[in-house]
Amino acid sequence: MKKIKRLIIGAVLSALTFSFTACNTDAEFFTEADPNTFFTSQDAVWQRFNRPFTHWRWYRASDDSRYRLQELGTDELCLPTRGSDWYNGGETQLFHHHEYSITSLGLYNSWYGFGMGIALAYDALDDIDKNVDFQALNFPEGTKESMLAQQHALIAFFYKEGLDLFGGVPIYRRGETAIKGRNTDVETFNHIDSLLDISIPLLPKKTELGKEETGNISQAVAMGLKAELYFNAEAYIKKPMYEEAAQICRDIIDGKYGTYKLEDDWTMTFGFENDKSTEIMWGVPSTKTGGTTDAGFFATMHHYNSYVILGGIDGLDRHNGYALVPSLKPNGQKYDYKLAGPFGLFEDTDVRKQQYVYLGGSKYRGMFMMGRQENPLDGAVCTGAREYLGEVITLVDQITYMKKLGTAEYPTIDDLPSTIATAEENSGIRSMKLSPVPTYAEREKLWEPNIPIMRLTEFYYTLAECELRAGNKAKAAELINQVRARYFENGNDPNPVTATNLDKYRMLNEWKIEFLLEGRRRTDLIRWNAYVTENWWDHKASNDPNKNRFPIDERNMSANPLLEQNPGY
């Protein structure tokens, strides 16, 4: 196995130092080896095949850089300053206000993330194609073709990530080693599309409903990537392709590319046995499949002492940072933004809108850490560590200085501020949607859930939005309500979507409710031209379309003189 092409990596990543230490993986990996002695077993070939996927696991489910770019600065998630905690030189406040710069948090790793993924996948593809004798190793017929197709699809995925975050990026094909500048948006878009066209006919279909997912790429996943590309084409290349996206969604829902079904129980999609979910089309595998995917950045939601009511597991991270964008003013009144705080959008009878409690045996209820922080099963309580030291914490759907109420500075509740800079330790509702936590008695289940990356529900909502844009509101409402019904007892939805109430803002809010914190909110807002034109809590619209793309980090720009910075930075 030859060395990974350092020139390619250097060009795509702006000549970053070659290192694997950024990837949190236990997989054994060789930078070079003699193919005559390395590829002597099927296990060795699969190890080589999986190396780019360990990077994908890190990029999408361990490192928080890409997650922050997609979620912070939106109407879903914020990272408010809590006294002396989380100020970090003001960087999270600046991010909330879209004041991006070439040193903003997350930029370096995000450029590195997609670029390294491309380089690793190309290198694995070359090794597998040129150095493995599949017949001698008794692989089933078609294995080689499937492996190569999956690497092409993974390359397409990483290129699409680069296009989404930064616009046109340098395009490399097999055998090219010279450092390059950026290609255009259209060239990048077309290259992604061509890579998917190469891979799709050779990828396997999922034929057994609920068969365990391992993180590999099926035909449905590649078609899903194509649907995502077309769905956002107007934002990417100023060419609407909603009907093309809609037809792919219809085919995915109809089972043309594999067998999937909406879950009746939402915890089957996100819970401890979700590797067999009928709804997940592509997920980052965790402990059951040999790797550990902890979505560790999600622990930034947990209060400092929340481990006490989450089973008391030793070593459970708790950083008391992230919170949902608030729905309520300090005085308890709702904000009137069209893009409202997410917690307030959930109906009170929605089964997800209750305090998270682990029930045992991989079962749990509730998606939020909300209200008085007490475990109803054992009476354990979460107490304060800052302003509420020794008091039982009550997490509120507000961000303010409630402890300062009645002081000379804030004599009445209407005087209290509510900004990204004015939070207390109990400010903001938190979510347990990803990586729910068991009790100490079942601590071996910690981080067991896979992290969903693509699920069938996405294509119901994508098709619904395409129908809305085509003027078919009744059909759009029907598709969304098929999903919403599972969250209410006997399907009794008190606020279903109708042809009358469905518009741009209801559609955006439905995306927000269903895909809350799944790392896509910025993309959805941009598709509706809302990311830079709409106001939400403590965020004023910049009306600067340049902010729809992030700047390239200063270190990457300095390393590659051929890179051109995005406009406005």
C-alpha positions in Angstrom: 0.0 0.0 0.0 1.6 3.2 -1.1 1.6 6.4 1.0 -1.4 8.6 0.9 -0.8 11.2 -1.8 0.6 14.0 0.3 0.4 16.5 -2.5 -3.2 15.8 -3.0 -3.9 16.1 0.7 -1.8 19.3 0.9 -3.7 20.9 -2.0 -7.2 20.0 -0.8 -6.4 20.8 2.8 -4.1 23.8 2.0 -1.0 21.8 2.8 -2.0 20.7 6.3 0.5 18.6 8.2 -0.3 15.0 7.5 -1.7 13.5 10.7 -4.3 11.0 11.9 -4.3 12.2 15.5 -7.4 14.4 14.9 -9.5 11.3 14.2 -10.9 9.6 17.4 -10.7 6.0 16.3 -9.3 2.8 17.5 -8.9 1.4 14.1 -5.4 0.1 13.2 -4.1 2.0 10.1 -0.9 1.7 8.1 0.4 4.7 6.2 2.4 2.4 3.9 2.9 -1.3 3.5 3.8 -3.9 0.9 0.6 -4.9 -0.8 2.0 -8.4 -1.3 2.2 -8.9 2.5 -0.6 -6.6 3.7 -3.6 -7.7 1.5 -3.5 -11.4 2.5 -6.9 -11.6 4.1 -10.4 -10.3 3.7 -10.1 -8.5 7.1 -7.1 -6.5 5.8 -9.0 -5.4 2.8 -12.0 -4.3 4.8 -9.6 -2.5 7.2 -8.3 -0.5 4.2 -11.8 0.1 2.9 -13.0 1.4 6.2 -10.2 3.9 6.9 -12.0 6.8 5.2 -15.2 5.9 7.1 -13.4 6.3 10.4 -12.6 9.8 9.3 -16.3 10.3 8.3 -17.3 9.1 11.8 -15.0 11.7 13.4 -16.2 14.5 11.1 -19.9 13.9 11.5 -20.3 12.5 15.0 -17.3 13.3 17.2 -15.7 16.6 16.3 -18.1 19.6 16.8 -16.6 22.0 14.2 -19.0 21.2 11.4 -21.9 20.9 13.9 -21.3 24.4 15.2 -21.2 25.9 11.7 -24.5 24.3 10.9 -26.3 25.0 14.2 -24.9 28.0 16.0 -25.9 31.3 14.3 -29.3 29.8 13.5 -32.8 30.0 15.2 -32.3 26.6 16.8 -29.2 26.6 19.0 -27.1 29.1 20.9 -24.0 29.0 23.2 -24.7 31.9 25.5 -22.1 33.5 27.9 -22.9 32.2 31.4 -21.2 34.6 33.8 -17.5 33.8 33.2 -18.3 30.6 31.4 -18.3 30.4 27.6 -17.2 33.9 26.8 -14.1 32.6 25.0 -13.0 36.0 23.8 -16.5 36.8 22.6 -16.3 34.3 19.7 -19.7 32.5 20.4 -21.4 35.9 20.7 -19.9 37.0 17.4 -21.0 33.8 15.8 -24.5 34.2 16.9 -24.6 37.6 15.2 -23.0 36.3 12.0 -19.9 38.3 12.5 -17.6 35.7 10.9 -13.9 36.1 10.3 -11.0 34.0 9.0 -10.3 33.0 12.6 -13.9 32.0 13.6 -14.3 28.8 15.5 -14.8 25.6 13.5 -13.5 26.8 10.2 -10.1 25.1 10.3 -11.4 21.7 11.2 -14.4 21.9 8.8 -12.1 22.6 5.8 -9.8 19.9 7.0 -12.7 17.6 7.6 -14.1 17.5 4.1 -10.7 17.7 2.4 -9.0 14.9 4.4 -12.1 12.8 3.7 -11.7 13.2 0.0 -7.9 12.4 0.1 -8.4 9.3 2.3 -11.2 8.0 0.1 -9.2 8.5 -3.1 -6.2 6.7 -1.6 -8.3 3.8 -0.4 -9.9 3.6 -3.8 -6.6 3.4 -5.5 -5.2 0.7 -3.2 -8.2 -1.5 -3.4 -8.5 -1.1 -7.2 -4.8 -1.8 -8.0 -3.5 -4.0 -5.2 -6.2 -6.5 -4.1 -6.8 -9.8 -5.8 -10.4 -10.3 -4.9 -10.7 -13.7 -6.5 -7.7 -15.1 -4.7 -9.2 -13.9 -1.4 -12.5 -15.6 -2.2 -14.6 -12.4 -2.0 -18.2 -12.7 -3.2 -18.7 -11.5 -6.8 -19.3 -7.8 -7.0 -17.5 -6.9 -3.7 -14.8 -4.9 -5.5 -17.3 -3.0 -7.5 -19.3 -2.2 -4.4 -16.2 -1.1 -2.5 -15.1 1.3 -5.2 -18.6 2.6 -5.7 -18.9 3.4 -1.9 -15.6 5.3 -2.0 -16.8 7.3 -4.9 -20.0 8.1 -3.1 -18.1 9.0 0.1 -16.0 11.4 -2.0 -19.2 12.9 -3.3 -20.5 13.4 0.2 -17.3 15.2 1.3 -17.3 17.4 -1.8 -21.0 18.3 -1.1 -20.0 19.3 2.5 -17.3 21.6 1.1 -19.8 23.1 -1.4 -22.4 23.7 1.3 -20.1 25.4 3.7 -17.7 27.3 1.5 -18.9 27.2 -2.2 -16.6 25.9 -5.0 -13.6 23.9 -3.8 -10.5 22.4 -5.5 -11.5 19.4 -7.6 -9.2 16.4 -7.8 -9.5 13.2 -9.9 -7.5 10.0 -9.6 -3.9 10.5 -10.4 -3.8 14.3 -10.1 -1.2 15.6 -7.7 -0.5 19.3 -8.5 -1.7 21.9 -6.0 -4.9 23.6 -7.3 -7.0 26.6 -6.7 -10.7 26.5 -6.3 -13.2 25.4 -8.9 -16.4 27.2 -9.5 -19.6 26.4 -7.7 -21.1 24.9 -10.9 -18.0 22.8 -11.6 -18.1 21.5 -8.0 -21.8 20.7 -8.2 -21.4 18.9 -11.5 -18.4 16.9 -10.2 -20.5 15.7 -7.2 -23.3 14.7 -9.5 -20.9 12.8 -11.7 -19.4 10.9 -8.8 -22.8 9.8 -7.6 -23.7 8.7 -11.2 -20.6 6.5 -11.2 -21.4 4.9 -7.9 -25.2 4.4 -7.8 -25.6 1.5 -10.3 -22.9 -0.5 -8.4 -24.1 0.0 -4.9 -26.1 -2.6 -3.0 -29.8 -2.2 -2.1 -31.1 -2.8 1.4 -33.6 -5.6 1.0 -34.3 -6.6 4.6 -36.3 -4.1 6.6 -34.6 -3.3 9.9 -31.3 -5.1 9.0 -28.5 -3.8 11.1 -26.8 -0.6 9.7 -23.0 -0.6 9.7 -22.3 2.9 8.2 -21.7 1.6 4.7 -23.3 3.3 1.7 -26.2 1.8 0.0 -27.9 2.8 -3.2 -30.6 4.6 -1.3 -28.0 6.7 0.5 -26.3 7.7 -2.7 -29.7 8.6 -4.2 -30.4 10.6 -1.0 -27.2 12.5 -1.5 -28.3 13.3 -5.0 -31.7 14.5 -3.8 -30.0 16.7 -1.2 -27.7 18.2 -4.0 -30.7 18.9 -6.3 -32.9 20.2 -3.4 -30.4 22.9 -2.6 -29.3 23.6 -6.2 -30.9 27.0 -6.2 -28.8 28.0 -3.3 -25.6 26.3 -4.6 -25.7 27.2 -8.3 -28.7 29.5 -8.7 -30.6 26.7 -10.6 -33.8 25.4 -9.2 -34.0 21.6 -9.4 -36.9 21.0 -7.0 -38.8 18.7 -9.4 -35.7 16.5 -10.0 -35.3 16.3 -6.2 -39.0 15.5 -5.8 -38.9 12.5 -8.1 -35.9 11.0 -6.3 -37.8 11.4 -3.0 -40.9 9.7 -4.5 -38.7 6.8 -5.6 -36.9 6.5 -2.2 -40.3 6.5 -0.4 -41.7 3.9 -2.8 -38.7 1.6 -2.1 -37.1 1.7 -5.5 -33.6 1.9 -4.0 -34.1 -0.1 -0.8 -36.5 -1.1 1.9 -37.2 1.5 4.6 -40.2 2.5 6.7 -41.1 5.3 9.1 -40.8 4.3 12.7 -43.9 4.5 14.9 -41.8 5.2 18.0 -39.3 8.1 17.7 -37.1 6.5 20.3 -36.4 3.6 17.9 -34.7 6.1 15.6 -32.5 7.8 18.2 -32.3 5.2 21.0 -30.2 2.4 22.2 -31.2 -0.1 19.5 -31.4 2.3 16.6 -28.8 0.3 14.5 -31.9 -1.8 13.5 -34.2 1.2 12.9 -36.4 0.8 9.8 -36.1 4.6 9.3 -32.3 5.2 9.3 -30.7 5.0 5.9 -27.2 6.0 7.0 -25.9 6.3 10.5 -22.6 6.6 12.1 -22.0 3.3 13.9 -21.2 3.1 17.6 -20.2 0.4 20.0 -22.2 -2.4 18.5 -20.2 -2.2 15.3 -16.8 -1.9 16.8 -16.3 1.8 17.1 -17.3 4.3 19.7 -19.3 7.3 18.5 -20.1 9.4 21.5 -21.5 12.6 19.8 -19.4 14.0 22.7 -20.1 17.6 21.7 -23.7 17.0 22.7 -22.6 16.8 26.3 -22.0 20.5 26.0 -25.8 20.6 26.6 -25.6 19.0 30.0 -25.7 21.1 33.2 -22.6 20.8 35.4 -24.4 18.5 37.8 -26.9 16.8 35.4 -25.1 13.5 35.7 -26.8 13.1 39.1 -30.2 12.7 37.5 -28.8 10.9 34.4 -27.8 7.8 36.3 -24.7 9.1 38.1 -22.3 7.6 35.5 -18.7 8.3 36.2 -16.9 10.6 33.7 -20.1 11.8 32.0 -19.0 15.2 30.5 -21.1 18.2 31.5 -20.1 21.6 30.2 -23.4 23.6 30.5 -23.0 25.4 27.2 -25.4 24.8 24.4 -29.1 25.7 24.8 -32.1 26.0 22.6 -32.8 29.5 21.3 -35.4 30.7 23.8 -39.1 30.9 23.0 -40.0 33.2 25.9 -39.0 36.7 27.1 -37.9 37.1 30.8 -41.5 38.0 31.7 -42.8 34.7 30.2 -44.4 36.2 27.1 -43.7 34.5 23.8 -41.4 36.2 21.3 -43.3 37.1 18.1 -40.6 36.2 15.6 -41.8 34.2 12.6 -38.9 31.9 13.2 -39.7 31.2 16.8 -37.7 29.4 19.5 -37.9 25.7 18.9 -39.1 24.4 22.3 -42.3 26.6 22.1 -43.1 25.0 18.7 -43.6 21.6 20.2 -47.3 21.0 21.2 -47.8 20.2 24.9 -49.2 16.8 24.0 -46.2 15.9 21.9 -44.7 12.8 23.5 -41.2 14.3 23.0 -42.0 17.3 25.1 -41.3 16.0 28.6 -38.3 15.6 30.9 -35.9 12.9 29.7 -36.0 9.8 31.9 -34.2 6.5 31.4 -36.7 3.7 32.2 -34.3 0.7 32.0 -33.8 -2.0 29.5 -32.9 0.5 26.7 -36.2 2.3 27.1 -36.6 6.0 27.8 -39.1 8.8 27.5 -38.8 12.5 26.7 -36.4 14.5 24.5 -35.6 17.4 26.7 -33.9 18.5 30.0 -36.6 21.0 31.0 -38.2 22.4 34.2 -37.3 21.2 37.7 -34.3 18.9 37.3 -35.5 15.9 39.4 -35.5 12.3 38.3 -39.1 11.1 39.0 -38.0 7.5 39.4 -35.5 7.9 42.2 -35.9 11.4 43.4 -32.4 12.5 42.6 -32.0 16.2 41.9 -29.6 18.4 40.0 -28.4 21.3 42.0 -26.7 24.5 41.0 -23.0 25.2 40.8 -22.9 28.9 40.1 -25.7 31.4 40.7 -28.0 28.6 42.1 -25.4 26.9 44.3 -27.1 24.3 46.4 -30.6 25.0 44.9 -32.4 22.5 42.7 -32.0 23.7 39.1 -35.0 24.6 37.0 -34.1 24.9 33.4 -36.2 27.6 31.7 -37.1 28.5 28.1 -35.6 31.9 28.7 -32.1 33.4 28.7 -31.6 36.1 31.2 -30.3 37.2 34.7 -33.2 36.1 36.8 -31.1 36.1 39.9 -30.5 39.8 39.5 -34.3 40.6 39.4 -35.1 43.3 42.0 -31.6 44.8 42.1 -31.0 48.5 41.3 -29.8 47.5 37.9 -32.9 45.4 37.0 -35.7 46.5 39.4 -38.6 44.8 37.4 -38.9 41.7 35.3 -39.3 43.9 32.2 -35.9 45.4 32.8 -34.1 42.1 32.6 -32.1 41.7 29.4 -32.2 38.6 27.2 -29.2 38.3 24.9 -26.5 35.9 23.9 -24.3 37.6 26.6 -26.7 37.5 29.5 -27.3 33.9 30.6 -27.3 32.1 34.0 -26.5 28.5 34.6 -30.2 27.5 34.3 -30.9 29.5 31.2 -32.2 27.6 28.2 -33.8 24.2 27.5 -31.5 21.4 26.7 -32.0 18.3 24.5 -31.2 14.6 24.9 -32.1 13.8 21.3 -28.7 12.4 20.3 -26.8 9.9 22.5 -29.4 9.5 25.3 -27.8 8.3 28.6 -28.6 5.1 30.6 -28.3 4.6 34.4 -25.2 3.6 36.2 -26.5 0.0 36.5 -26.6 -0.1 32.7 -23.6 2.1 32.0 -22.3 -0.3 29.4 -25.0 1.2 27.1 -23.4 4.6 27.3 -22.8 6.0 23.7 -24.4 2.8 22.3 -26.9 4.6 20.0 -25.8 5.2 16.5 -25.9 8.8 15.2 -28.4 9.2 12.4 -27.0 11.0 9.3 -29.8 10.3 6.8 -33.2 8.9 7.6 -36.3 8.3 5.5 -38.2 11.2 7.2 -35.9 13.7 5.4 -37.4 12.7 2.1 -41.0 13.0 3.2 -40.1 16.6 4.2 -38.0 17.3 1.1 -40.9 16.0 -1.1 -43.3 18.1 1.0 -41.3 21.3 0.4 -41.0 20.5 -3.3 -44.8 20.1 -3.5 -45.3 23.3 -1.6 -43.0 25.2 -4.0 -45.0 23.6 -6.9 -48.3 24.9 -5.4 -49.5 21.5 -4.1 -50.1 22.5 -0.5 -52.6 19.8 0.3 -50.1 17.1 -0.8 -47.3 18.8 1.1 -49.5 18.9 4.3 -50.4 15.2 3.9 -46.7 14.2 3.8 -45.7 16.2 6.9 -48.8 14.9 8.8 -47.8 11.3 8.1 -44.7 12.0 10.3 -46.3 14.3 12.9 -49.0 11.8 13.8 -46.6 9.4 15.6 -45.8 12.0 18.2 -49.4 12.2 19.6 -51.5 9.6 21.4 -53.8 7.9 18.8 -52.4 10.3 16.2 -54.5 13.2 17.7 -52.4 16.1 16.5 -53.9 19.4 17.8 -52.2 21.5 15.2 -51.8 19.5 11.9 -50.4 21.1 8.8 -53.1 22.2 6.3 -53.2 23.8 2.9 -54.3 26.9 4.7 -51.6 27.2 7.3 -48.6 26.0 5.3 -46.3 28.7 4.0 -42.6 29.4 4.1 -42.4 29.9 7.8 -44.6 26.9 8.8 -42.4 24.7 6.5 -39.2 26.1 8.1 -40.6 25.5 11.5 -41.7 21.9 10.6 -38.1 21.2 9.5 -37.0 22.7 12.8 -39.3 20.6 14.9 -38.5 17.3 13.2 -34.8 17.7 12.6 -33.9 19.7 15.7 -30.2 19.7 16.3 -29.4 17.2 13.6 -26.8 19.5 12.0 -28.7 20.9 9.0 -30.5 24.1 10.1 -28.3 26.6 8.4 -28.7 24.8 5.0 -32.5 24.8 5.4 -32.5 28.6 6.2 -30.3 29.4 3.3 -32.5 27.4 0.9 -35.4 29.7 1.8 -33.1 32.8 1.7 -33.8 33.3 5.4 -30.4 32.8 6.9 -29.3 36.4 6.3 -32.7 38.1 5.9 -34.7 37.1 8.9 -34.6 38.2 12.6 -34.8 35.8 15.5 -34.0 36.0 19.2 -31.1 38.5 19.7 -30.2 38.2 16.1 -30.7 41.0 13.5 -30.7 40.2 9.8 -27.5 41.3 8.1 -29.1 41.1 4.6 -25.5 40.3 3.4 -25.7 37.3 1.0 -21.9 36.8 1.5 -22.7 35.4 4.9 -24.4 32.5 3.3 -20.9 31.0 3.0 -18.2 30.9 5.5 -14.7 32.3 5.0 -11.8 30.0 4.5 -9.7 29.8 7.7 -6.5 31.9 7.7 -4.2 29.0 8.1 -5.6 27.2 5.1 -5.4 30.4 3.0 -1.8 31.0 4.1 -0.8 27.5 3.2 -2.1 27.5 -0.4 -1.4 30.6 -2.4 -3.8 29.5 -5.1 -6.9 29.6 -2.9 -9.2 32.7 -3.3 -11.1 33.9 -0.3 -14.9 34.1 -0.4 -16.4 37.6 -1.1 -16.9 39.8 1.9 -14.1 38.5 4.1 
